[in-house]
Amino acid sequence: CVKGKQLLINVTNNVISDVDVDYLHTQKGVMHGYGIVNMKAIVKKYNGSISFSCQNKVFDAFVILNVK
């Protein structure tokens, strides 16, 4: 969704159990868990912000990117 000069992205995903969003990692092994790293890099590139939450077995990522 574009609001003025910002692109807002909200991604939700069900999880088996709530996770501590202050310590995000994967237990699946090699080549897993890069999505969050890539999202953070994109957010930094476009001077945006990203936040994570996890409640009631629903993981949520909210991204704001500044667009021209």
C-alpha positions as CSV (number, residue, x, y, z in Angstrom):
1,C,0.0,0.0,0.0
2,V,1.4,3.4,-0.9
3,K,0.7,6.3,1.4
4,G,2.1,9.6,0.1
5,K,5.8,9.0,-0.3
6,Q,5.9,5.7,1.7
7,L,5.4,2.1,0.8
8,L,3.8,0.1,3.6
9,I,4.2,-3.6,3.7
10,N,2.7,-5.9,6.3
11,V,3.5,-9.6,6.3
12,T,1.9,-12.1,8.7
13,N,2.6,-15.8,9.1
14,N,1.3,-18.4,11.5
15,V,4.0,-20.0,13.7
16,I,4.0,-23.1,15.9
17,S,4.7,-21.1,19.0
18,D,5.3,-17.4,19.8
19,V,8.9,-16.3,19.3
20,D,11.0,-13.6,20.9
21,V,11.3,-11.0,18.2
22,D,14.3,-9.5,20.0
23,Y,16.2,-12.7,19.1
24,L,15.2,-13.9,15.7
25,H,17.0,-17.0,14.3
26,T,16.2,-20.2,12.6
27,Q,16.6,-23.8,13.6
28,K,16.2,-25.2,10.1
29,G,20.0,-25.2,9.3
30,V,22.0,-23.9,6.4
31,M,20.3,-21.5,3.9
32,H,17.4,-20.7,6.2
33,G,16.7,-17.4,8.1
34,Y,18.0,-15.1,5.4
35,G,14.7,-13.4,4.7
36,I,14.9,-11.2,7.8
37,V,18.5,-10.3,7.0
38,N,17.5,-9.4,3.4
39,M,14.5,-7.4,4.6
40,K,16.7,-5.4,7.0
41,A,19.2,-4.6,4.2
42,I,16.5,-3.3,1.9
43,V,15.0,-1.2,4.7
44,K,18.4,0.3,5.4
45,K,19.0,1.0,1.7
46,Y,15.7,2.9,1.4
47,N,16.0,4.7,4.8
48,G,12.9,2.9,6.0
49,S,11.9,1.1,9.2
50,I,11.0,-2.4,10.1
51,S,9.4,-3.9,13.1
52,F,8.5,-7.4,14.2
53,S,5.9,-8.8,16.6
54,C,4.6,-12.2,17.6
55,Q,1.5,-12.8,19.6
56,N,-1.0,-15.6,19.7
57,K,1.1,-17.7,17.3
58,V,1.0,-15.0,14.6
59,F,4.4,-13.5,13.5
60,D,4.1,-10.0,12.0
61,A,6.6,-7.9,10.0
62,F,5.8,-4.3,9.3
63,V,7.9,-2.4,6.8
64,I,7.9,1.3,5.8
65,L,10.0,2.2,2.8
66,N,10.5,5.8,1.5
67,V,9.8,6.0,-2.2
68,K,10.3,8.9,-4.6
